[in-house]
Amino acid sequence: MNFRNFRLPELDPSSFVASVRDGALAGAVIALLVFPLTGWLSSDGVAQASPATHVGSPANSLPSPPRFADFAQESASPDARHVANWVAHSRDNSDLDFIIVDKKFARVYVFDDQARLRGVTPVLLGAAPGDHSVAGIGSRPIAEIRLDERTTPAGRFLAQRGKNASLEDVIWIDYEAAVSMHRVRATDPAERRLERLETASVEDNRISWGCINVPVAFFENIVQPLFAQRRALVYVLPEVRPVREVFGSYDVAPAHPHTAAVGPAVVIW
């Protein structure tokens, strides 16, 4: 309780004696005791409400417990865990299922709306490093796209089912840039796309024009059902820019095991 700014109201002695004579001493004492706790007197002697600040209310002062993504004991890079935990804790996914594409390690993690892992797989990505798509690249013929322009853009995308120009089922990541997630295609034997998915190396997973190539069984059994009824979010991790800069994310710290219990409400004047 802070009494530094409290000042007893000035009382006229004759009025005080009169109040005692009239049997109002109890009222005067109560006024002196109560006003410092619940209000003050204005210059004209009228009781005013106190601008109290309530701190430490048990109902809302306890921080929400940290909420982490469940990787089901799968290995993952620090950036992938960082973004997954941030999504789980902040609920940035707005109760939608979500996918994390880790470009640095050429892996895809699929989560349900409660941030529980549903599947993980190696993938093929754009041949060129970079976190942006070239402006207007989605409307250009493939033959005109240079090798250094074949990037998989980083960012947060609200993805949806669709079909490409060949009427193939795909998941559109960035429709304007013609970037999608689809089954791996083995149409050109020289590219060895199926073999690239099987190797332990990450470098040989950079082969596509920018799209995310997924093993056929994984696409049909894990990815497609995710989009059967609604959209899902896809977080493509950067490989050049800082991950926190791209998503505005933060680290989720575990709850301190020795956090002191919050007591009753305290009123600060």
PyMOL commands that set and color helices and strands:
alter all, ss='L'
color gray80, all
select helices_A, chain A and resi 13-21+25-38+78-90+137-139+142-144+147-149+189-191+193-198+203-205+216-226+243-247
alter helices_A, ss='H'
color red, helices_A
select strands_A, chain A and resi 39-41+47-49+53-55+98-102+107-111+117-122+125-126+155-163+169-174+179-183+206-208+212-214+232-236+266-268
alter strands_A, ss='S'
color yellow, strands_A
deselect
rebuild
show_as cartoon
